[in-house]
């Protein structure tokens, strides 16, 4: 066999027949590939769910790899097939939560038909927007705690900033839709307006546990933020 030739057997190696060309995977292998992908997606989701549950129980984004694996029912090998560190898990959770928020924002258009003006008031638009954007107090609290690391860890700061910008870019079409319907302009610009509205929403959610009516507070905060950035044309 070619693999058994010694380094000096160059001539003998040259005389060996060429290795047969590789053939595409057979039907069985092709059929198994989607199943493996589904299994990997399931494993990753289960690890994220386990980490999120532990974080929520402790009120802080802290857990060991073994704790996450034990809660999810997987081995450390399964963990390392998907993540390098617990910090990577938090980043993945952050990405999943951002996707959920963007999914909610995308539903806004479906709830407000073109040309429609909910109650013809800004108040009506806020009600429709908050109906599709979740108020996850635990998540925002964990996000804030993890954000404290950003000042001392440039990598954490960069990732949090990137995910924040993703959500900001996802919410700007919603704000543009509201401004157009109300014949108004967003000031000083649409990106800064999005930051103001997001800050108002996050702050109101975090303050929610300390008031009698968290939803009223959330509505009032976002309404006030929008009034502050909208100028009638």
N, C-alpha and C positions, 0 to 999 in steps of 0.2 A: 504493500500500500504506500501511497505517496507520503503519508504522514510518518511512515516508519523509516524513510531514507535518512542517512546521516548527512551532515552538512557538506561532506566532500563528494557525495554521490550526485553531483550536478548532472552528469551525463545520463545516469540512470533515471533521474527525476524527469529529464527532458523526454525520455523515451516512454514515460507513462502515458496512457491514454487520457485525453481531456476529461475532466469531471462532467457528468451530465448536467445539462442546464436545469435550473430550478423551475419547477412548474407551479402555476398558481395553486393556491390552497383548494382542496377538494370541497365538494358540497357540504360535507359534515363540518369541516373547519369553518367554512363561511357561515354556516348556520349557527355555529357556537359563538362567533364573534359578538353578535348583538346581545346574547345572553351574558357574556363576560362584561360587556359595557354596562348592562343594566345592573349587574351585581356590584360593579365598582361604584356606580351612582348611588345604589342603595347603601353600600358601606359608608361612603362619604357622608351621605345625609344622616345616617344613624349616628356617626361620630359627632357631627355638628349638633344634632338634637341633644345628645348626651352632654356635650360641653355647655350648651345653652342652659340646660336644666341645672347643671352644677353651678354655673355662674349666677343664675337667678336665685338659687337656694342660699348662696353665700353673700349675695349682694355685691359681688366683686368679680372681675374677670380673672380669677385664679383657679387653677386645677392642675393636677399632674397628668402626665400621659397615661399612667396606669389607672388613675381614677376615671378618665374619659373612656379608656378601653373597657374597663370593668362595667361601667354603666351601659355602654353600647353593646357589650357582649362580643367584642372582637379582641384579637391579639395585638401586641405592639407592632407586629409585622404589617397588619392591616392599617394601622395608624400611619406607619412610615411609608406605606404605599400611596398615601394621600397627602400627608403633611410632614413638615420637618420638625416643627415646634408647636407648642401651645399658642404662641403668638400667631403663627400661621392659621391656626384654627379660628382665633378671634377675627383675623382679617377676612377669612372665608365667611364667617358669620356676618360680618359687617357688609360684605358683598351681597349676601343673601337678603339681608334686611333692606339694603338699598334697592335691590331688585323688586322687593315687595312694595316699597314706597313708590317706585316708578310705575309699577303695574297699577297701583291705585290712582296715581296721577293720570295715567293714560286712559282710565275709565271716565275721567271727567268729561272728555269730549262726547262719550257715549250718553252721558246723562244730560248734556246740554246740547240740543240740536242746533245746527247752524242758523243764525238769525234769532234764536230764542234768547230771552232775557228773563231768568228766573225772578219772578215777582218784580222785574224791571228794577232791581235794586242790587247794590253791592252785597248787602246782607244775604240775599238769596244765593248769590254765587258762592259766598263763603260756606253756606250750609251745604251746597252740593259738593264743594271741594273737600270739606271735612268728613263727608259721608264716605269718601273713598280712600282717605289717608288715615291709617291707623294711629291711635294714640297709645303707644307701647311704653308705659312708664318705666318698666324694668329695663328695657333695652336702652332707652335714652340715658338712664342712670349709669348703666354699665359703660356705655359709650363715653360718658363724661369722665368716669373714673379712669378708663383706659387712656383718654385724651390727656390726662395729667402727665403721662409718660412722654408725650410728644415734645415737651420742652427739653428733655434730656436725651431723647432718642430720635435722631434725624430720620431714621427709617420709618419709625412709627408715624412721625409727623407727615412724611411724604405720602404714606399710604392713606392716612386719614384725610389728608387734603385731597387726594385723588378721588376717593369715594365721595367726599363732600361735593366736589365739583361735578361728579356724575349726577348726583341728585339735583344739584342746582340747575344743570343743563336740562334735566328732565322736567323740572317745574316751570322753566321759562315759557314753554309754549302755552301752559295753562294761564300764566299771568298775561301773556300777549292776547289770549282769547278773551279774558276778562276786560282788559283795557280796550280792545277793539269794540266789544259789545257795548261798553259804557262810553264810547267815544272819548277816550282819555289817553294820556301818555304816561308811561312809567318813568319816574325820575329817581335819581339822576340818570340811570340807564337800566335796562331790563336785568342785567346781571346783578347789579347792586340791589335792585328791588327784590330779586329772588333771595338774596342773602338776608335781607331784612325780614322777609316773610318767614323764611325757614327758622331764623333765630327766634322770632316771636312764637312760632309753633312749638319748637323744642322747649323753650323756656316755660311756656304755659303748661306743657305736659309734665315737666318736672315739678312744677308748682302745684299741680293737680291734687296730690294727696293731702295738701294742707288747706284745701277749701271745701266747702259743702257741695259745690256743683262744678266739678272739673270740666265738664263739657261746655258749660256756659263761659267759663274762663277761657277755654281754648278758642271758642268762637269769638269772644270779645277781643282777645289778643291778636288773632289773625285779621279780624275786621279792622282794628285800629292800625295795624301794620300796613294793610292795603290802602287805607285812607291816607296814610302818610306818604305813600309812593305814587299815588294816582293823581294826575292833574287833568281837569277837564280841558278838552281842546277848544 
